[in-house]
């Protein structure tokens, strides 16, 4: 399955890095260097993910992400903010925009492609779960917040658990690799095994 990914950034080098590193078999890419053009195209593309520069001309990254979150058909789109090395990220403006992460430029585009695919695969798997039954209020206790707010809280918890699991597996694999000894005996200068 290919994922539709919008890359909205004013830098041609960012767009080129993504184009070269994101496999065509896994990603269908759409590029924009202007926020207003992006806003007009969002409903037609219906992206799975949006990689967006904070200082995008025409409509900056925060406002474009807010516009995307207002569209009910696009509220599950994963958002990654791209920030320049000397560009500050405004937590206040990003509050409530339910973004995956903030990626600092320049970035490792191959690693970003892997991370993005992992998140999109996980989100697709989560969305394929059967819908949970409607919660029932306990006597004397109100129901927890629902809708988008609850979905956002659950998504952040799942992301945190996934990241922690990934780190534990990575550490275990590295420990296992460090504990292994190379196969074979000692070798002499010419590469043949030393005789005893």
C-alpha positions, 0 to 999 in steps of 0.5 A: 500500500502506498501512502499519500504524503504532502511535502510543503516547504519553501526549500528546494533542497528539502523537497529534493531530499524527500523525493530521492529518499522516499521510495515510490513503491511506498509513498506518493509524493505531492510538493508545495512551496506555498501555503495557499496552494497547499490549502486549496489542494488538501481536500483533493489529495486527501493525504495520509501525512503532511510534512510542513515547514513552519515558515511556509510562504502564503500560509505558515505551517501552524495555520496550514495544520490548523486548517487541516485539523478543521477538515473532518475528512483529514483529521487523521492525517499525520503532521510533521513540522519541519523547522530550520536550524535557527527557527524556534518552534512555538509550542503555543501555536502548535497546541491542539494541532495533534502533530507527530513530531518536529523535525529539525532541518537538515534531516536524515531523509532516509531515517525520516522515510522509515519513521514516517512509514512506521507511524503510518503503518501503525496508524493504519493498524489502529484504525483497522481495529473494531470500534470499541463499545460506547462507554457507560457511565458509572453511577455518580461518575461522569464519562471521560472527555470524548471525541477528538480530545480523547482520540488525541490523548489515546494516540499520544499514549500509544505513540509513547508506548510504541517508542518505549518498546522500540527503544527496549528492543533496540537496546536488547538487540545491541546488547545481544550483538555486543555479547557475541564473539567473532566466529573462528580462531585467531588469524595471523598477518596473512589472514590464515588461522594461526597454528598452535 
